[in-house]
Amino acid sequence: MLGKACNSELVSDKLTSSCDQLSAQANESGNLDNVVSRIAPDESLIQRRLMSENTRNKTSRLYQGLASLRTSSGPASVSFNNQVLTSGGGAGDGFSSPWTLLTSVQSEHFERNETSKEAGYESSNLGALVGLGYRINNDLNLGIALDWSSYEVDFASKGGNLDSDITSLTGFLSYYKGQFSVNVQAGYTSGDTQAKRVFEFPTRSVAASDYGSNQWNVSTQLDWAWHPGAWGVSPFLRVDYLNTEIDAFVETGDSIWNSSTDKQTHKLLNSSLGLDTTYTITKSWGVIIPGVKLSAINQSNLSNDPVNFQLVDASSLGNFQLRADSADSMFYEWTLGTAIVLPNGVSTFVSARSVTGLSESSARQITAGINWEF
C-alpha cells in the first residue's frame, strides 16, 4: 500500500511530501506493516463487531426476561430461567392479567487487543430495554421489545475514538409444552456512529467520519426444564443469525490520510449450547432464585468479504482492502444471577456475565431488570 501510493505521480503534493518520512520510519522500525497499519482505516471494522455484540447481548437479556412470561394452569405465575413459581398465598398471588412489562438495564466493558488485521480498542456500554408481553393462553406468549445502547470506544495507542448509538426493535414468541419450550426472536437494528482517527505523523491531524448501519437478526432457543425438588436444571440450544450492513463513508478533516470506505456486509451465525441451573428459596415476603448459567458458543462467518477503501488524496490509485479477523470458533459465557419474586406480579433480577476464550478479547457485563404483570 505504502509503496503504491508513494511511487505514483497521481497523488497530491501533501501526500507525496510525507512519503520520505514514512519510509524512514519503516526503515527504522524494520517493519513496514507497523507503519501501514497506522494509515489503514481498520477502525471501520469495529462497528460491525459492536453491532454483533450488541445483538447477542440484547437477545440474551430478552430471553432472560421472557422466562417471566411462562405460566402454569390457572392464574398467572412467575418464573425465572424456566423455574416456574406457582401463584397463591404469596408472590404472584391472584394475578391473571395477560400483560407483562419487561424492563432491564445493562453496563458492559469490552477490550480487544490489536492484531495484524484489526485495531485494538476498549469500549464501554450503557443500555436499556423495555418490552411488552401478552399471554394468549397458558402455552403461548408473544410481544415486542425496544432496546437502546450507547457505546464509547477508545482506540489503542491514543489513535482516536468512536461513539455509537444502537437501537433495536424485536418481536418475540414463546411456546411451552410440558417441560419443553421454544422461543423465537426477530428484530431490526439501526446504528448511528461518529468516529475520529488521530495521526501523529507527519504532524498531528484528525480524520472524522459519520455513518449509519443496520442489521436484520433472527434467534431461536430450545429449552428443556427439569425440577428435582427446589433445584431447576435447564439445558438449552440457541442459534442466532445476523445480517449486518455498514454504510459507505468519506472521512473529513485536516489529515492527509482521510479515506473513503465502501459499504460493508457481514453475515454471522452464532450457535450456543448451555446449561442453566437454579435453586428456589421461599420466604414469607417472596421467593429468591439464585442461578448459574454456562454457554459454549461457536461463531461462523457466512460472509466476511474484504472492505474496500481509497485514500481521498490519492483516489486515482484505486482501491485498497481491509480484511477482518476470522470468527471465534469457540468461547464461553459464565453468568451468575439472582431473581426475586414479590407479591402483586412484580419480579426483579440482577446478573453478572463474563466471557472467556475469545481470541484477543475479553468482556464483562452487569444486567438488572424488573418485570411487572398488570
C-alpha positions as CSV (number, residue, x, y, z in Angstrom):
1,M,0.0,0.0,0.0
2,L,2.7,2.5,1.0
3,G,4.9,1.7,-2.0
4,K,1.9,2.0,-4.4
5,A,0.9,5.4,-3.0
6,C,4.4,6.9,-2.7
7,N,5.7,5.8,-6.1
8,S,2.8,7.2,-8.1
9,E,2.6,10.5,-9.9
10,L,-1.2,10.6,-9.3
11,V,-1.2,11.6,-5.6
12,S,-1.5,15.0,-4.0
13,D,1.5,17.1,-3.1
14,K,0.6,16.8,0.6
15,L,0.8,13.0,0.4
16,T,4.0,13.0,-1.7
17,S,5.8,15.2,0.9
18,S,5.1,12.6,3.6
19,C,6.5,9.6,1.8
20,D,10.1,10.2,2.8
21,Q,9.2,10.5,6.5
22,L,7.1,7.3,6.3
23,S,9.8,5.4,4.5
24,A,12.3,6.5,7.2
25,Q,10.0,5.2,9.9
26,A,9.6,1.9,8.2
27,N,13.4,1.5,7.8
28,E,14.0,2.5,11.4
29,S,11.4,0.0,12.8
30,G,12.3,-2.7,10.3
31,N,8.6,-3.4,9.8
32,L,6.6,-1.8,7.1
33,D,3.3,-3.3,8.4
34,N,3.5,-1.3,11.6
35,V,3.6,1.9,9.5
36,V,0.9,0.9,7.1
37,S,-1.4,-0.3,10.0
38,R,-1.4,3.3,11.3
39,I,-2.8,4.5,7.9
40,A,-5.4,1.9,7.0
41,P,-8.9,2.7,8.4
42,D,-9.2,-0.7,10.1
43,E,-11.2,1.1,12.9
44,S,-14.1,0.9,10.4
45,L,-14.4,-2.8,11.2
46,I,-15.2,-2.0,14.8
47,Q,-18.8,-1.0,14.1
48,R,-19.6,-4.5,12.7
49,R,-18.3,-6.0,15.9
50,L,-20.3,-3.6,18.0
51,M,-23.5,-4.5,16.1
52,S,-22.9,-8.2,16.5
53,E,-22.0,-8.0,20.2
54,N,-25.0,-5.7,20.9
55,T,-27.4,-8.1,19.3
56,R,-26.1,-11.1,21.1
57,N,-26.3,-9.3,24.4
58,K,-29.8,-7.9,23.7
59,T,-31.0,-11.3,22.7
60,S,-29.7,-12.8,25.9
61,R,-31.3,-10.1,28.0
62,L,-34.7,-10.6,26.3
63,Y,-34.6,-14.4,26.8
64,Q,-33.9,-13.7,30.4
65,G,-37.0,-11.5,30.6
66,L,-39.1,-13.9,28.6
67,A,-38.8,-16.6,31.3
68,S,-41.2,-14.4,33.4
69,L,-43.9,-14.9,30.9
70,R,-44.2,-18.6,31.4
71,T,-47.4,-19.7,33.0
72,S,-48.9,-22.8,34.7
73,S,-52.6,-23.7,34.6
74,G,-54.9,-21.3,36.4
75,P,-53.9,-17.8,37.4
76,A,-50.7,-16.3,36.1
77,S,-47.4,-17.5,37.6
78,V,-43.9,-16.1,37.5
79,S,-40.8,-17.9,36.5
80,F,-37.0,-17.2,36.2
81,N,-35.0,-19.1,33.6
82,N,-37.9,-21.6,33.2
83,Q,-38.2,-22.2,37.0
84,V,-42.0,-21.9,37.3
85,L,-43.3,-20.4,40.6
86,T,-46.9,-21.3,41.2
87,S,-49.2,-18.5,42.4
88,G,-51.2,-18.5,45.6
89,G,-50.6,-17.3,49.1
90,G,-47.6,-15.1,48.3
91,A,-45.6,-13.9,45.4
92,G,-47.8,-13.7,42.3
93,D,-51.0,-14.5,44.2
94,G,-54.2,-13.5,42.5
95,F,-52.8,-12.2,39.2
96,S,-54.4,-13.3,36.0
97,S,-53.6,-10.4,33.7
98,P,-52.3,-11.4,30.3
99,W,-49.9,-8.4,30.1
100,T,-46.3,-8.2,31.4
101,L,-44.0,-5.2,31.2
102,L,-40.3,-6.3,30.8
103,T,-37.5,-3.8,31.7
104,S,-33.8,-4.2,32.1
105,V,-30.6,-2.0,32.1
106,Q,-27.0,-3.1,31.5
107,S,-23.4,-1.9,31.7
108,E,-20.6,-3.6,29.8
109,H,-16.9,-3.3,29.3
110,F,-15.1,-4.9,26.3
111,E,-11.4,-5.0,25.4
112,R,-9.8,-6.2,22.2
113,N,-6.1,-6.4,21.5
114,E,-4.6,-5.1,18.3
115,T,-4.0,-7.8,15.7
116,S,-2.3,-7.8,12.3
117,K,-5.7,-7.1,10.7
118,E,-7.7,-5.1,13.2
119,A,-7.1,-2.2,15.5
120,G,-7.2,-2.7,19.3
121,Y,-9.7,-0.8,21.4
122,E,-11.6,-0.6,24.7
123,S,-15.4,0.0,24.8
124,S,-17.9,0.8,27.5
125,N,-21.6,0.5,27.0
126,L,-24.8,1.5,28.8
127,G,-28.2,0.2,27.6
128,A,-31.8,-0.2,28.4
129,L,-34.6,-2.5,27.2
130,V,-38.4,-2.1,27.5
131,G,-40.8,-4.8,26.3
132,L,-44.4,-5.7,26.5
133,G,-45.6,-9.3,26.5
134,Y,-49.1,-10.7,26.0
135,R,-50.2,-14.2,27.2
136,I,-52.5,-15.7,24.6
137,N,-53.0,-18.8,26.6
138,N,-51.1,-21.0,29.1
139,D,-48.8,-22.3,26.3
140,L,-48.3,-19.2,24.1
141,N,-46.9,-15.7,24.7
142,L,-45.9,-13.0,22.2
143,G,-44.7,-9.4,22.4
144,I,-42.4,-6.7,21.3
145,A,-39.3,-5.0,22.8
146,L,-37.3,-1.8,22.2
147,D,-33.6,-1.8,23.1
148,W,-31.2,1.2,23.1
149,S,-27.4,1.1,23.7
150,S,-24.8,3.7,23.7
151,Y,-21.1,2.8,23.1
152,E,-18.0,4.8,23.8
153,V,-14.9,3.3,22.2
154,D,-11.2,4.4,22.6
155,F,-8.8,3.2,20.0
156,A,-5.5,1.7,21.2
157,S,-2.3,3.9,21.3
158,K,-4.5,7.0,21.6
159,G,-5.5,6.5,18.0
160,G,-8.9,8.2,18.3
161,N,-12.4,7.4,19.5
162,L,-15.8,6.2,18.3
163,D,-19.3,6.9,19.6
164,S,-22.2,4.7,18.5
165,D,-25.9,4.7,19.4
166,I,-27.6,1.4,18.5
167,T,-31.4,0.9,18.6
168,S,-33.2,-2.4,18.1
169,L,-36.9,-3.3,17.7
170,T,-37.6,-7.0,18.3
171,G,-40.7,-9.2,18.1
172,F,-40.7,-12.4,20.2
173,L,-42.8,-15.5,20.7
174,S,-42.6,-18.3,23.3
175,Y,-44.4,-21.6,23.1
176,Y,-44.4,-24.1,26.0
177,K,-45.4,-27.8,26.0
178,G,-44.7,-29.7,29.2
179,Q,-41.1,-29.4,30.1
180,F,-40.1,-28.1,26.6
181,S,-40.2,-24.5,25.4
182,V,-39.4,-22.9,22.1
183,N,-38.5,-19.2,21.9
184,V,-38.2,-17.1,18.7
185,Q,-37.0,-13.5,18.3
186,A,-36.8,-11.5,15.1
187,G,-35.5,-7.9,15.0
188,Y,-34.2,-4.9,13.1
189,T,-31.2,-2.9,14.5
190,S,-30.1,0.6,13.5
191,G,-26.8,2.3,14.4
192,D,-25.5,5.9,14.2
193,T,-21.7,6.3,14.5
194,Q,-19.3,9.2,14.8
195,A,-15.6,8.4,14.7
196,K,-12.3,10.2,14.8
197,R,-8.9,8.8,13.9
198,V,-5.8,10.7,15.2
199,F,-2.5,10.6,13.4
200,E,0.8,11.9,14.8
201,F,2.8,11.9,11.5
202,P,3.9,13.8,9.7
203,T,2.1,16.2,12.1
204,R,-0.9,15.7,14.4
205,S,-4.1,15.6,12.4
206,V,-7.6,14.2,12.7
207,A,-9.8,12.2,10.2
208,A,-13.5,12.3,11.1
209,S,-16.4,10.2,9.9
210,D,-20.2,9.9,10.4
211,Y,-22.1,7.0,9.1
212,G,-25.0,4.6,9.7
213,S,-25.5,0.9,10.0
214,N,-28.4,-1.6,10.0
215,Q,-29.0,-5.3,10.8
216,W,-31.6,-7.9,10.5
217,N,-31.4,-10.7,13.1
218,V,-33.3,-13.9,14.0
219,S,-32.8,-16.1,17.0
220,T,-34.4,-19.3,18.3
221,Q,-33.8,-21.1,21.6
222,L,-35.0,-24.6,22.7
223,D,-35.1,-25.4,26.4
224,W,-35.9,-28.5,28.5
225,A,-36.7,-27.9,32.1
226,W,-36.2,-30.4,34.9
227,H,-37.1,-29.6,38.6
228,P,-35.8,-32.1,41.2
229,G,-37.1,-30.5,44.4
230,A,-36.0,-26.9,44.8
231,W,-33.5,-27.3,42.0
232,G,-34.0,-26.3,38.4
233,V,-31.8,-27.7,35.6
234,S,-32.4,-26.5,32.1
235,P,-30.2,-27.5,29.1
236,F,-30.7,-25.3,26.1
237,L,-29.7,-24.9,22.5
238,R,-29.7,-21.5,20.8
239,V,-29.0,-20.3,17.2
240,D,-28.6,-16.6,16.1
241,Y,-28.4,-15.3,12.5
242,L,-27.2,-11.7,11.9
243,N,-27.0,-9.9,8.6
244,T,-25.2,-6.5,9.1
245,E,-24.6,-3.6,6.7
246,I,-22.3,-0.7,7.4
247,D,-22.8,2.3,5.2
248,A,-20.1,3.7,3.0
249,F,-18.5,6.9,4.3
250,V,-15.8,9.5,3.5
251,E,-13.6,10.9,6.2
252,T,-13.1,14.7,6.5
253,G,-10.7,16.8,8.4
254,D,-7.1,18.1,8.1
255,S,-5.4,14.7,7.7
256,I,-3.7,13.6,4.5
257,W,-4.8,10.1,5.4
258,N,-8.5,10.7,5.0
259,S,-10.1,7.6,3.5
260,S,-13.2,6.8,1.5
261,T,-14.6,3.4,2.7
262,D,-17.1,1.3,0.7
263,K,-20.2,-0.3,2.1
264,Q,-19.6,-3.4,4.3
265,T,-21.8,-6.5,4.5
266,H,-21.3,-9.1,7.2
267,K,-23.3,-12.3,7.9
268,L,-22.8,-14.2,11.1
269,L,-24.2,-17.4,12.6
270,N,-23.8,-18.0,16.4
271,S,-24.6,-21.4,17.9
272,S,-24.9,-21.9,21.7
273,L,-25.2,-25.0,23.8
274,G,-25.6,-24.4,27.6
275,L,-26.9,-25.4,31.0
276,D,-28.9,-23.2,33.3
277,T,-29.0,-24.2,37.0
278,T,-31.2,-22.5,39.7
279,Y,-32.3,-23.1,43.3
280,T,-35.5,-21.8,44.8
281,I,-35.6,-20.3,48.3
282,T,-39.1,-19.5,49.6
283,K,-39.5,-16.6,52.1
284,S,-42.6,-15.1,53.8
285,W,-42.3,-12.0,51.6
286,G,-41.4,-13.7,48.3
287,V,-39.1,-16.1,46.5
288,I,-35.3,-15.9,45.9
289,I,-33.8,-17.8,43.0
290,P,-30.0,-17.7,42.6
291,G,-28.7,-19.3,39.4
292,V,-25.6,-20.1,37.4
293,K,-25.6,-20.4,33.6
294,L,-22.8,-21.6,31.3
295,S,-22.9,-21.3,27.5
296,A,-20.4,-22.7,24.9
297,I,-20.7,-20.5,21.8
298,N,-19.4,-21.1,18.2
299,Q,-19.2,-18.2,15.7
300,S,-19.3,-18.8,11.9
301,N,-18.8,-16.1,9.3
302,L,-21.2,-16.8,6.5
303,S,-20.0,-13.7,4.7
304,N,-16.8,-11.8,5.6
305,D,-15.7,-10.1,2.4
306,P,-12.8,-7.6,2.4
307,V,-13.7,-4.0,2.8
308,N,-12.5,-1.7,0.0
309,F,-11.2,1.8,0.7
310,Q,-9.3,4.6,-1.0
311,L,-7.1,7.4,0.1
312,V,-9.1,10.6,-0.6
313,D,-6.0,12.5,-1.8
314,A,-4.9,9.5,-4.0
315,S,-8.3,8.1,-5.2
316,S,-6.8,7.6,-8.7
317,L,-4.7,4.8,-7.3
318,G,-7.9,2.7,-6.9
319,N,-9.0,0.5,-4.0
320,F,-7.0,-1.0,-1.1
321,Q,-8.6,-3.7,1.0
322,L,-9.2,-4.4,4.7
323,R,-9.6,-7.9,5.9
324,A,-11.2,-8.7,9.2
325,D,-10.1,-11.4,11.6
326,S,-11.8,-14.7,11.4
327,A,-14.7,-15.5,13.8
328,D,-14.0,-17.1,17.2
329,S,-14.7,-20.9,16.8
330,M,-15.4,-21.4,20.4
331,F,-15.8,-19.3,23.5
332,Y,-17.7,-19.4,26.8
333,E,-20.1,-17.2,28.8
334,W,-20.5,-17.5,32.5
335,T,-23.5,-15.9,34.2
336,L,-24.2,-15.6,37.9
337,G,-27.5,-14.1,38.8
338,T,-30.4,-13.9,41.3
339,A,-34.1,-13.3,40.8
340,I,-36.5,-12.1,43.4
341,V,-40.2,-12.7,43.0
342,L,-42.5,-10.4,45.0
343,P,-46.3,-10.1,45.6
344,N,-48.6,-8.2,43.2
345,G,-47.0,-9.6,40.0
346,V,-43.5,-8.0,40.4
347,S,-40.2,-9.8,39.9
348,T,-36.7,-8.4,39.7
349,F,-33.3,-9.9,38.7
350,V,-29.6,-9.0,38.6
351,S,-26.8,-10.9,36.9
352,A,-23.1,-10.6,36.2
353,R,-21.6,-12.1,33.0
354,S,-18.1,-12.8,31.9
355,V,-16.9,-14.0,28.5
356,T,-13.8,-16.2,28.3
357,G,-12.0,-18.0,25.4
358,L,-12.4,-15.1,23.0
359,S,-9.4,-14.6,20.7
360,E,-7.6,-11.3,21.7
361,S,-10.8,-10.1,23.5
362,S,-12.5,-10.1,26.9
363,A,-15.9,-8.8,28.1
364,R,-17.8,-8.2,31.4
365,Q,-21.4,-7.2,31.8
366,I,-23.8,-6.4,34.6
367,T,-27.6,-6.5,34.0
368,A,-30.6,-5.8,36.2
369,G,-34.3,-5.7,35.5
370,I,-37.9,-5.5,36.8
371,N,-40.9,-7.3,35.3
372,W,-44.4,-6.4,36.2
373,E,-47.8,-8.1,35.4
374,F,-50.5,-5.5,35.2
